[in-house]
Every structure is written in C-alpha cells, then in structure tokens.
Amino acid sequence: MVVMFGAFACAYAQDLTKSNREAQKEKIMSTRRTSGPRCFSVMAAVLSLFALVPVAIVFLSGHASGATAEHSPTVVYVSTAGGGISEINAANYSVIATAPFPDNANGVAITPDGRRMYAADRDVPKVIVFDSATNVPIAQIPIGNGPLSVAVSPDGSRVYATNQFDGTVSVIATATNQVVATITTGAEPIWVTFSRDGSLAYVSNQASGTISVVATALNSVIATIPGFCSPFHSAFTRVGRLLFVSSQCDSTVKVVDTATNTIINSIPVGPLPRGIAYSPDGRRAYVANFGGSAVDVLDVASQTNLGTPITVGSSPWGLAMAPDGNAYVANFGDGTVSVIDSSTNSVVATVPARSNPEDVTLSSSARPLVLGYKFQAIAPPGSPFSWVRGMNNKGDVVGDYFDANWVFHGFLRTHSGTFVTIDPQGGVGCQLCTSAFSINDAGVIAGAFRDSNNVLHGFRRSASGIYTTVDFPGGADSQLTGVNNRGHFSGVYDFGNLGSTHCPGPECQAISFILRSGVFTTFEDPQAASQTTFAFSINDGDQTCGSFTDLNGNTKGFLRNPDGSFRTIQFPLADTFSWVNQINNRGTMAGEYNILLEHGLLTNGTNFFSFDYPDSDSSGLRAVNNRGEVGGYFVVSGLFQAYIATPREEE
C-alpha cells in the first residue's frame, strides 16, 4: 500500500510535467492517501485487542444510531481469502462495509442477537471476534491448526470451530470468548451444523469421509455416520429430520436420516458440491458446485435434481438464502457474489467481493452503524483525483484535487455545494501545489503551498479570500494544518528538503507546533522517533491530533491535550499503520488505518468505529465536525474521489 502525507502530492504533480504524463497518472492512481510526495509501503499486522462497547451513539451524540429494528435490512457476510469480510445490504445489493481481517478469513458466523461476528483465521490458528455494529475486532481466540469454519449454537452460547489439521473442534463460550472444550472428531473436520434445538452438532470430516455426531451437553462424539466422499457443507431440511450433505469427490448430495444416522439417498449434482441452502418454503435445495460455475436446484420432497442448473460465477463455494428468497453465492474463482432470485431461479445481481470469497452467512438482527449515514461523492467538476481534509460545523469542507489538466490545487466546497479553488499567490512550485487542510466556522482556511524555490509555506486564507503566509521562525519548510474557532493554529515545520512531506516513513522530518496569538509552541510525541510528529488539526479546546512514527518504524496516531499530555491512537489489529486527522469539540477523531487495505475510522480515543464508503475498493476518513458529519475519500478502479457522509435523522 502506498502512503503519502504532508502538504500535497507535489512529487507526482511535478512528474506530470514530464513526457511520461500518462505513466505518471497510473502511478498516482496506485496511491492510497496523501500528506506529502513520498510513498511508503505499509503492511497489516496482527493484534492489539481490547474490550469495546458499541459507541457511535455516544461519541456522535446520538446521530449515528444505525438501522432500527423496524427498518434493519438483512446483511450478508462473505468471508474472503484476502481483504476482509464483505458486508452486503440485501435491500439494494450494496457492499456497505468490509470488516478488516489480517489473513485468510474462511468461516464466518453471526450470533442470533446480531451483536457479534466470529471468523476463522486460516493462516494463524485463531478465531477473531468483531463487534458487528462497528466492525471493530474485540477479541482473538487461539484454537487448533487449520481452522476452516465456525458455527454458532442456536441459543448463541457456544461457537464450534473446526480445526482441520488437528482432527478436533474447539468449543468457545461466547460469554467469555474462551475455549471451554476440545472435541476429537474424524480426520479433517471442516464444517459444523447444529440441530434445531442445539442438542446435537454434525461435523463433516473430509479425509475420513464421515460425519461425527456430537452431543453438545457432553461435548463428545456419540455416533459416526460413514459413507461420504469428502463431505463438506450440510443443512437440515425444513422438517428438521433430514440432513443434506455435500459429498465432494463423488459429486452427490447425501441425504441423512438423523433419526437412524444413516444415508438414505444420494442425489447426483455438479462437480465438487459445497454450499447448500433451501428456498424459504423449504421445497427446493440449492447446491453450489465448486468444480464448475453452476448452482443445482433439488426437489426436497422427491430428493431429485431438477436438472435446471443456474449459471453463476467461477468456482462457487458458500451459499446462503435470505428471508426474501434471494440466494447469495460466493464465487471463489472470480471474486464476486451472485444473487439468485429463487422464485425465478435466475441471477438478478452480481456483486463484487474481495479476492476469493468463500463462506456466506447472513443476519437480520445485526445493526451496522454505517447504515445510519447518507453518503455523497463531492469531487470538484472534472477532477480525476480528490479528497476531503477538513470540515467545519456548517458542513463546509476543504481538501485537495487534480484538475482535468492534472494540476494540483486546494479546494473549498461550501455546504450549499459551491466549489472554490484554493491557490495562494506564489504557490507555483509544482504546478500550483497547494493543500487546504482545515476550515473553521468563520470560513478561515489553513493550508500549505510550495513556491518556485521548492520551499513549503503555511498559509491562512480569510473568509473574504485574502491569503497570509505563515511560516515557523527558522524553519526551512512550514505547513499550517489546522485552525479552530478561537483563531489558534496547528502546524509542522522541518529543516529542509521538504522533509515534512515524507511523513510517515524513513525520510520523515517534522516537528509540530501550536500557534496562539503569534506565539509558537512546539511539541513532539514522547513515544515518537525524533522529528516524526505531524499535527493535523486543532479543536476549540486546543486538543491536537495527528500521526507519529514510533521507534520501531510503525505509524500511530496521537491525541495531545492542552496540558501537554499525550495519548496514542491505534486501531485494533492495525499495529503498523493507523492515524487520526481531525478532532471535533466532542473529542471525536476521524482518521484511517491499514489492514491489507485502507479503512476510515472514528474514535474517541478509547472506542473505535471502522468506517467504509459503500461499494469502494478502499476508503479513508479525514474529517468530522460537531454534528457527526464526516468526510474523506474513496477509491474505485484506481480513482480517488472526495466524499461526505451525514448521519441520518431518525425515521
């Protein structure tokens, strides 16, 4: 992932003046965020977790309450081999969010109350637990080797996780998120299905070709059902006695009478059957054939294949049926999810997912807080590249953009939708390289520009459009990054060579300051490597927030209080990269983090909310005001675009 910080993407704009302009456009589109001209790769890391209370209501003052019980859509969760867990709004097929995941997410399950999500980490033997309202990891649970699937008991008290390479199933108590039992099963357990009352669990053992029947009260195997060929998914019919099991290597679905624990029928299907789901009336079963690109339709009563396969994407794996009769099929081979209308047995939508989608589950009880926002793209007219950097309490936003000729500018977008280009006189260093960082309620803008001598300067722009250059005394390069309603500023300076535009990274050079009534007060985070603290904003209480590089080279966020005390801001699991860009007067900060891809975040310093722009490849958050309105950028097919999001009023 490519990172740029500081005043602007100057190096890229300068490169665009060369003959290879088209090649440089591709270079720009590969980036992920800016505050300077240098790129710095960051990789996701694993784990620094702590307890979380859902808090968007608290730190957004009640605005972002999420979907109500009466208006909550079904949410479809799709695990992927890389990039996280995609979440699809079944009401409109929009990918509303991606739960961050550092490795290969295989199985995924939601508790009956919709509050928690459990996902198996295939690469590191553990289960990661998420708060489903905020998509924040809240626990990691070590289990056995090769976890492939997870299943939640009907009463929500237990999670069974299959450990394929250990021949065991880990039993997790959801009240404590601790493993309370380990059950030895057949060879290579890969799937668990609970009986309706939760008294029995049926474990598919791929290598031994059996199903282990587990008495959940005893956490022990009480029967073994033979006769399968690499069994995988299983699902009970509506009456609850017959269990359909996908038998992969003989391309059949076996029908098990659970009263006698015997196979009573074998239904031919396509190659390598996996996911199984039933129509809402229970009359038809749908089977995903991983060895092809089709879903077979079975008649449950006659236990026959209707011979009407439905063409979907490549290598369909998991499958789940929503209450409205739409089936969601994870197409492992082409990174999509096919939506099948079971009333017509036709594909009505194809939804992009992250790479190699696998398991599918759904919940009508989950209440993702992101559903409580209305999103609006606000790119300046004709701009191929833009993002929001700051927002005031009126809803005016400032940021940066490339125009149609690939010249870089700052911009102001008023709450009424009017755009104004921000270019201080003298900012001619790299095709008018200017960044507008912050705007207060009076319309004063703080920012930075690069002059013809390749020197950075901070600037103050009045509401009437008058520019004043503001430089740190003795600093070779200066940037103004924030302005509050008291007329106080935050900023940074460096000692030359545009060092503050390289933050974070090995060439970072920045010392932060606050400017009050003409007096500069400098500071660095005490946990930071020397000259790597970059202040991005200041609120009316003179709290500042930003980023720093620690002694191990990791990028973290900071909150600095007026008394000079600091607090480190780090999103759970994002050990190598997370930071904050704007703080409002309620202490809510907007920022972003990287776990395989970029996500936005909101935090009050203790609790977090992962924030994604719908249907984007990735996105970041840069701004938040006192009303809970936010702004940032999203990326689709390599193009960066600015956006704002507004909390919905209660309906």
ROVODREN-27016 format. One line per 5 residues: number of its first residue (from 0); their letters; for each residue x, y, z of C-alpha. Coordinates in pm, whole numbers, plus 50000, padded with zeros to 5 digits. Example, Ala and Ser with C-alpha at 12.3 -4.5 7.8 and 13.67 -1.06 7.14 Angstrom:
REM residues 2
0	as	51230:49550:50780; 51367:49894:50714
This chain:
REM residues 651
0	mvvmf	50000:50000:50000; 50132:50342:49913; 50118:50627:50157; 50170:50998:50102; 50144:51265:50368
5	gafac	50219:51633:50415; 50102:51933:50222; 50028:51773:49888; 50126:51522:49623; 50395:51752:49490
10	ayaqd	50631:51494:49350; 50351:51343:49145; 50238:51678:49015; 50596:51760:48919; 50631:51428:48740
15	ltksn	50321:51509:48539; 50510:51786:48365; 50735:51527:48206; 50679:51349:47879; 50562:51033:48055
20	reaqk	50249:51203:48195; 50023:50910:48117; 50251:50669:48302; 50250:50901:48598; 49871:50902:48604
25	ekims	49888:50528:48662; 50142:50590:48937; 49910:50837:49109; 49613:50606:49094; 49806:50339:49279
30	trrts	49836:50554:49589; 49624:50534:49898; 49647:50865:50085; 49849:51184:50089; 50022:51429:50304
35	gprcf	50341:51456:50104; 50521:51338:49800; 50697:51022:49912; 50549:50675:49909; 50585:50435:50197
40	svmaa	50464:50077:50197; 50273:49958:50500; 50165:49607:50575; 49890:49493:50806; 49990:49336:51131
45	vlslf	49827:49137:51396; 49689:49224:51720; 49647:49463:52000; 49295:49400:52115; 49083:49526:52399
50	alvpv	48723:49529:52511; 48486:49753:52316; 48144:49893:52389; 47946:49999:52080; 47990:50374:52097
55	aivfl	47892:50553:51779; 47581:50675:51958; 47795:50805:52245; 48067:50986:52057; 47848:51109:51775
60	sghas	47588:51238:52022; 47312:51009:51914; 47319:51086:51543; 47464:50763:51409; 47232:50513:51570
65	gatae	47241:50267:51283; 46941:50080:51148; 46639:50044:51374; 46477:49707:51434; 46182:49807:51215
70	hsptv	46399:49922:50925; 46701:49690:50952; 46783:49510:50628; 46930:49164:50611; 47309:49187:50600
75	vyvst	47501:48923:50404; 47853:48845:50530; 48107:48697:50287; 48448:48580:50408; 48740:48616:50168
80	agggi	49094:48487:50134; 49230:48841:50127; 49092:49183:50207; 48845:49120:50486; 48481:49020:50524
85	seina	48245:49186:50278; 47907:49301:50410; 47620:49335:50163; 47295:49518:50223; 47034:49272:50093
90	anysv	46790:49559:50033; 46997:49706:49748; 47298:49473:49695; 47537:49745:49810; 47862:49644:49981
95	iatap	47821:49867:50286; 48146:49779:50462; 48437:49540:50490; 48529:49403:50830; 48911:49424:50849
100	fpdna	49092:49091:50853; 49469:49042:50852; 49477:48699:50692; 49262:48441:50512; 48910:48451:50657
105	ngvai	48732:48122:50597; 48425:48054:50808; 48211:48340:50939; 47912:48329:51173; 47687:48586:51347
110	tpdgr	47532:48539:51691; 47149:48519:51698; 47122:48866:51854; 47335:49009:51571; 47585:49171:51807
115	rmyaa	47896:48962:51743; 48069:48814:51441; 48309:48519:51467; 48554:48450:51184; 48812:48173:51143
120	drdvp	49167:48281:51059; 49304:48014:50829; 49663:48141:50830; 49705:48194:51204; 49509:47940:51412
125	kvivf	49260:48162:51585; 48907:48297:51575; 48868:48675:51563; 48560:48827:51725; 48408:49151:51595
130	dsatn	48153:49394:51724; 47911:49376:51431; 47782:49731:51484; 48125:49892:51443; 48330:49622:51262
135	vpiaq	48596:49650:51530; 48790:49340:51643; 48731:49287:52013; 48899:48952:52085; 49119:48684:51937
140	ipign	49085:48326:52049; 49369:48078:51983; 49241:47740:51860; 49377:47436:51675; 49552:47413:51338
145	gplsv	49378:47482:51011; 49055:47647:51124; 48809:47640:50836; 48456:47700:50961; 48268:47835:51261
150	avspd	47909:47776:51370; 47711:47945:51647; 47471:47734:51855; 47101:47824:51824; 47098:47982:52171
155	gsrvy	47414:48183:52094; 47607:48047:52392; 47866:47843:52202; 48076:47867:51888; 48214:47548:51735
160	atnqf	48529:47597:51525; 48671:47316:51312; 49047:47253:51328; 49107:47070:51001; 49466:46963:51057
165	dgtvs	49424:46863:51422; 49112:46649:51380; 48936:46847:51651; 48662:47102:51711; 48719:47389:51955
170	viata	48420:47489:52166; 48413:47861:52253; 48190:48014:52520; 48057:48340:52377; 48012:48489:52725
175	tnqvv	48388:48482:52786; 48533:48421:52437; 48737:48137:52584; 48782:47781:52460; 48596:47560:52710
180	atitt	48636:47222:52538; 48817:47049:52252; 48639:46759:52083; 48826:46489:51889; 48642:46404:51566
185	gaepi	48731:46228:51241; 49012:46331:51011; 48998:46685:50875; 48680:46832:51025; 48568:47121:50804
190	wvtfs	48201:47201:50877; 47953:47203:51166; 47572:47207:51155; 47363:47222:51472; 47029:47053:51518
195	rdgsl	46735:47288:51560; 46738:47259:51939; 47117:47275:51958; 47148:46943:52140; 47347:46783:51858
200	ayvsn	47620:46905:51626; 47705:46731:51299; 48072:46762:51199; 48182:46688:50841; 48517:46503:50838
205	qasgt	48662:46549:50491; 48951:46299:50496; 48775:46016:50681; 48454:46051:50480; 48234:46057:50787
210	isvva	48013:46280:50997; 48068:46291:51371; 47754:46338:51579; 47837:46544:51889; 47620:46567:52200
215	talns	47669:46933:52284; 47579:46890:52651; 47868:46645:52685; 48099:46788:52417; 48166:46435:52300
220	viati	48107:46225:51987; 47817:45982:52034; 47790:45845:51680; 47976:45836:51348; 47798:45825:51012
225	pgfcs	48007:45673:50728; 47955:45662:50353; 48060:46007:50229; 48331:46113:49987; 48496:46425:50128
230	pfhsa	48184:46566:50295; 48168:46943:50331; 47862:47161:50393; 47543:47026:50542; 47198:47171:50611
235	ftrvg	46879:47045:50772; 46559:47041:50571; 46265:47240:50698; 46118:46949:50894; 46447:46912:51076
240	rllfv	46499:46536:51049; 46675:46503:50715; 47026:46640:50672; 47154:46715:50322; 47534:46680:50297
245	ssqcd	47754:46780:50002; 47978:46487:49914; 48253:46643:49708; 48457:46375:49537; 48159:46169:49413
250	stvkv	47960:46483:49316; 47649:46398:49511; 47435:46529:49791; 47377:46259:50052; 47050:46257:50244
255	vdtat	47091:46152:50607; 46804:46039:50829; 46922:46174:51163; 46675:45953:51349; 46879:45649:51243
260	ntiin	47207:45821:51148; 47209:45652:50808; 47235:45769:50447; 46902:45704:50277; 46963:45860:49936
265	sipvg	47232:46004:49710; 47142:46282:49465; 47376:46345:49169; 47484:46709:49131; 47763:46901:48963
270	plprg	48136:46864:49035; 48266:46922:49390; 47944:47034:49561; 47987:47263:49862; 47734:47519:49988
275	iaysp	47371:47414:50048; 47068:47632:50122; 46690:47599:50099; 46421:47818:49949; 46213:47998:50214
280	dgrra	45930:47745:50178; 46177:47457:50212; 46066:47289:49890; 46390:47334:49697; 46756:47297:49788
285	yvanf	47030:47495:49614; 47379:47344:49583; 47693:47532:49479; 47924:47324:49259; 48280:47437:49331
290	ggsav	48420:47239:49037; 48221:47440:48784; 48017:47757:48759; 47666:47648:48843; 47418:47601:49125
295	dvldv	47197:47292:49108; 46834:47301:49217; 46698:46996:49402; 46340:46899:49480; 46340:46824:49852
300	asqtn	46028:46609:49865; 46135:46371:49587; 46505:46409:49663; 46589:46458:49296; 46791:46701:49087
305	lgtpi	46551:46911:48879; 46811:46935:48604; 46789:47315:48584; 47135:47439:48687; 47177:47813:48734
310	tvgss	47493:47962:48586; 47683:48179:48835; 48047:48285:48868; 48354:48065:48871; 48401:47804:49147
315	pwgla	48100:47883:49369; 48176:47793:49731; 47939:47915:50002; 47568:47979:49965; 47302:48131:50191
320	mapdg	46933:48209:50144; 46783:48539:50264; 46427:48559:50401; 46314:48735:50083; 46409:48432:49875
325	nayva	46734:48562:49730; 47028:48323:49745; 47379:48467:49779; 47656:48259:49618; 48027:48326:49683
330	nfgdg	48218:48273:49358; 48568:48187:49475; 48721:48190:49127; 48621:48537:49010; 48579:48739:49330
335	tvsvi	48205:48802:49301; 47878:48716:49473; 47587:48603:49255; 47236:48685:49376; 46974:48430:49268
340	dsstn	46601:48503:49286; 46464:48166:49395; 46116:48249:49262; 46255:48256:48907; 46585:48071:48956
345	svvat	46768:48348:48775; 47066:48564:48867; 46940:48915:48940; 47266:49076:49051; 47641:49019:49062
350	vpars	47816:49193:49350; 48194:49246:49365; 48368:49095:49666; 48727:49085:49786; 48960:48818:49650
355	npedv	48849:48454:49671; 48514:48478:49855; 48437:48160:50046; 48179:48129:50322; 47844:48313:50325
360	tlsss	47615:48381:50619; 47350:48641:50689; 47178:48818:50974; 46855:49013:51007; 46948:49110:51363
365	arplv	47281:49284:51303; 47271:49666:51321; 47577:49805:51136; 47617:50169:51235; 47733:50262:50886
370	lgykf	47371:50217:50774; 47295:50529:50977; 47474:50752:50723; 47388:50907:50387; 47688:50923:50152
375	qaiap	47762:51177:49881; 48057:51195:49640; 48171:51558:49606; 48461:51559:49360; 48526:51902:49207
380	pgspf	48392:51920:48849; 48618:51741:48603; 48858:51620:48871; 49005:51269:48837; 49152:51278:49188
385	swvrg	49031:51446:49509; 48985:51407:49881; 48847:51592:50182; 49091:51706:50451; 48882:51915:50690
390	mnnkg	48523:52017:50772; 48363:52286:50985; 48037:52276:51180; 47841:52433:50895; 47931:52144:50663
395	dvvgd	48186:52340:50456; 48477:52117:50356; 48828:52173:50226; 49071:51939:50055; 49289:51880:49751
400	yfdan	49230:51781:49390; 49383:51743:49047; 49203:51936:48775; 49135:51798:48428; 49489:51902:48322
405	wvfhg	49645:51721:48618; 49736:52041:48802; 49710:52015:49180; 49503:52261:49388; 49330:52302:49718
410	flrth	48952:52338:49719; 48669:52471:49931; 48322:52321:49892; 48058:52513:50082; 47766:52336:50250
415	sgtfv	47547:52466:49966; 47762:52286:49709; 47967:52576:49567; 48331:52498:49479; 48617:52749:49518
420	tidpq	48974:52673:49410; 49239:52747:49675; 49568:52869:49525; 49779:53122:49721; 49976:53367:49511
425	ggvgc	50330:53238:49480; 50232:52873:49501; 50388:52777:49171; 50645:52518:49270; 50489:52208:49119
430	qlcts	50201:52324:48906; 50038:52517:49190; 50091:52254:49457; 49852:52358:49731; 49675:52175:50010
435	afsin	49381:52310:50208; 49390:52132:50544; 49131:52291:50769; 48844:52541:50786; 48679:52696:51092
440	dagvi	48321:52817:51131; 48418:53173:51029; 48548:53040:50696; 48919:53083:50775; 49125:52818:50596
445	agafr	49466:52682:50696; 49691:52514:50442; 50029:52497:50272; 50185:52557:49934; 50518:52507:49764
450	dsnnv	50687:52805:49599; 50909:52828:49293; 51217:52774:49510; 51085:52438:49624; 51008:52568:49974
455	lhgfr	50694:52492:50173; 50495:52771:50335; 50191:52769:50554; 49904:52999:50468; 49596:53149:50628
460	rsasg	49307:53236:50396; 49039:53469:50529; 48672:53417:50455; 48696:53700:50202; 48980:53526:50016
465	iyttv	49284:53716:50145; 49596:53498:50185; 49861:53546:50452; 50181:53341:50456; 50259:53191:50798
470	dfpgg	50599:53028:50850; 50762:52887:51161; 51057:53111:51258; 51379:52948:51147; 51207:52651:50986
475	adsql	51313:52569:50633; 50965:52440:50541; 50637:52516:50716; 50279:52395:50690; 49962:52516:50864
480	tgvnn	49739:52214:50915; 49456:52320:51145; 49259:52624:51262; 48999:52641:51538; 48723:52889:51616
485	rghfs	48950:53078:51857; 49194:53156:51576; 49457:52913:51704; 49652:52707:51450; 49829:52373:51438
490	gvydf	50115:52305:51202; 50454:52150:51136; 50797:52259:51024; 51113:52083:50907; 51479:52159:50838
495	gnlgs	51478:52144:50461; 51438:51922:50158; 51061:51911:50213; 51114:51668:50498; 50765:51712:50639
500	thcpg	50611:51586:50314; 50775:51248:50368; 50583:51164:50685; 50540:50892:50783; 50836:50695:50658
505	pecqa	51212:50660:50689; 51273:51010:50547; 51014:51182:50766; 51121:51509:50925; 50856:51706:51111
510	isfil	50816:51891:51437; 50467:52005:51532; 50355:52337:51674; 50056:52530:51801; 50029:52899:51712
515	rsgvf	49832:53118:51952; 49830:53499:51930; 50159:53500:51744; 50334:53262:51987; 50460:52927:51860
520	ttfed	50467:52627:52096; 50648:52322:51957; 50597:51961:52059; 50676:51601:51972; 50500:51288:52091
525	pqaas	50714:51130:52368; 50674:50787:52203; 50789:50915:51865; 51120:50884:51692; 51280:51227:51675
530	qttfa	51126:51472:51425; 50841:51243:51313; 50539:51403:51485; 50287:51556:51244; 49993:51755:51389
535	fsind	49693:51757:51156; 49426:51954:51342; 49325:52150:51650; 48982:52183:51814; 48838:52471:52019
540	gdqtc	48977:52319:52338; 49327:52327:52183; 49342:51948:52162; 49551:51841:51865; 49572:51509:51684
545	gsftd	49789:51360:51413; 50047:51093:51344; 50394:50989:51456; 50644:50718:51378; 50746:50508:51676
550	lngnt	51094:50371:51742; 51009:50051:51554; 50903:50237:51241; 50528:50193:51294; 50285:50475:51222
555	kgflr	50045:50558:51503; 49803:50834:51584; 49823:51072:51876; 49596:51295:52079; 49764:51586:52260
560	npdgs	49574:51762:52538; 49621:52131:52632; 49817:52028:52942; 50077:51864:52719; 49976:51504:52792
565	frtiq	49959:51256:52503; 49751:50954:52416; 49843:50702:52146; 49567:50613:51900; 49588:50271:51740
570	fplad	49306:50076:51576; 49290:49712:51697; 49492:49477:51472; 49645:49775:51285; 49979:49754:51461
575	tfswv	50181:49910:51179; 49958:50185:51048; 49679:50395:51199; 49645:50770:51250; 49395:51049:51311
580	nqinn	49343:51363:51105; 49074:51585:51263; 48930:51617:51613; 48599:51787:51686; 48496:51965:52005
585	rgtma	48340:51647:52145; 48674:51469:52126; 48576:51251:51831; 48859:51195:51586; 48847:51091:51220
590	geyni	49134:50901:51067; 49230:50583:50893; 49413:50255:50933; 49550:49980:50712; 49484:49608:50748
595	llehg	49554:49475:50398; 49364:49778:50265; 49269:50127:50381; 48969:50192:50604; 48839:50503:50774
600	lltng	48792:50522:51149; 48613:50726:51411; 48732:50715:51770; 48706:50896:52099; 49047:50759:52193
605	tnffs	48909:50451:52363; 48639:50309:52139; 48651:50273:51762; 48418:50259:51464; 48551:50123:51132
610	fdypd	48406:50340:50855; 48395:50245:50486; 48248:50416:50181; 47993:50180:50018; 48096:49983:49709
615	sdssg	48454:50113:49716; 48782:49929:49673; 48912:50116:49978; 48848:50444:50157; 48978:50674:50426
620	lravn	48831:50925:50667; 48984:51270:50722; 48723:51499:50874; 48450:51509:51140; 48253:51804:51277
625	nrgev	48046:51852:51593; 47730:51730:51420; 47888:51397:51335; 47920:51473:50964; 48234:51320:50816
630	ggyfv	48444:51348:50502; 48725:51165:50330; 48797:50981:50008; 48710:50656:49839; 48883:50457:49565
635	vsglf	48710:50276:49280; 48913:50125:48995; 49217:50330:49097; 49043:50669:49103; 49033:50874:49425
640	qayia	48721:51081:49491; 48621:51308:49778; 48306:51234:49977; 48100:51347:50272; 47860:51141:50486
645	tpree	47579:51274:50702; 47409:51096:50991; 47051:51008:50903; 46775:51156:51109; 46566:50900:51296
650	e	46271:50789:51085
